[in-house]
Amino acid sequence: MFKAIVDADTLRTALDSVSVLVDECKIHLDEDGISILAVDPANVGMVELDLGAAAFESYEADGGVIGVNLSRLEDIAGMADAGQLVQLELDEETRKLHIQIEGLEYTLALIDPDSIRQEPEIPDLGDDLSAHVVLEGADLDRAVRAADMVSDHIALGVDTDAEEFYVEAEGDTDDVHLELGRDDLIDLDVSPANSLFSLDYLKDMNKAIPKDAEVELDLGEEFPVKLHFDIAEAQGRVTYMLAPRIQSD
C-alpha cells in the first residue's frame, strides 16, 4: 500500500537529484518515507536519497519496492505548477502508479524492480575521508563552472598548512585555481586531501544542488568524494559519492 500527497517542487527536487545519474531506479516505500540508492552504469557515481514522511502533505506506506522510469515520472511532475500538489497512489493489482495533479490524471506503468541494476554496496570510507568541508552550493557551483572552462577534470583538496579548501583544473593552455579559507567556508575539518575527478559527473551532480544549500564534502587522498545536502526543508537528504580518477605518476 502506498498513498501520498506531495508538493510538486519537493517531488521534482527529489527526482532531479537521482535522475542526473540514472534513468530508472528502485524506490523503497517504507513507513517513515521513501528512499533510493542507485549507481550509474559506469559505476563511477552513486546517489542515495532519503525523503521522510514529514516532507509529504500526507503519506501512507507499509513497505515494498517499485521500479520507475525517472524521466517519465519527471515529465509528469513537470506538468504541475509551483505550489501545486501531486497525489500518488499505487495500484497493487495492476502494479501501476496513479498520479493526479489538479484535474489531470496519469497512470504510470512501473518497471519490474528485478530488471533494474542492482543497488550498490555502500563502502565504509569513514577513516579515509577525514577532511570535511562545508560550503554554500553557490560556491561549489562557481568552482565547477570555472573548472569547466579549462578542463574535463577537477581536483578537490585541502591544504593543511594554509587551512584552505581548494579546487584546481589544468587545461592545455589555461588553469583555474580557487581557494576558500575558513572565513569563506561554513565549516572545515583540516586533514590532508587531494583527489582528481571527472568534471562531467560533478557538473551533473551540481545541477541538482540548490545554490542556497549547505553542501558537506568528505575528502581523502585519491579516494572518492562524498557530497551531502538537505532538501525539502531538511526533511530529505541527498548523498552523492564520486569515484576518483587515479593519477598516474
Protein Blocks (a to p, Z undefined) as FASTA:
>chain_A
ZZddddfklmmmmmmmmmmmbmbdcddddfkbccdddddfkomaccdddddfklpmbdcd
ebdaddddfklmmmmmmmpcehiacdddddfklopacddehjbccddddddfklpccddd
dddfklmmmbccdddfklmmmmmmmmmmmmccdcddddfklopaddddddfkbccddddd
fklpmbdcdddddddddfklmmmmmmmpcfkbccdddddehiacdddddeehhiaccddd
dddddddZZ
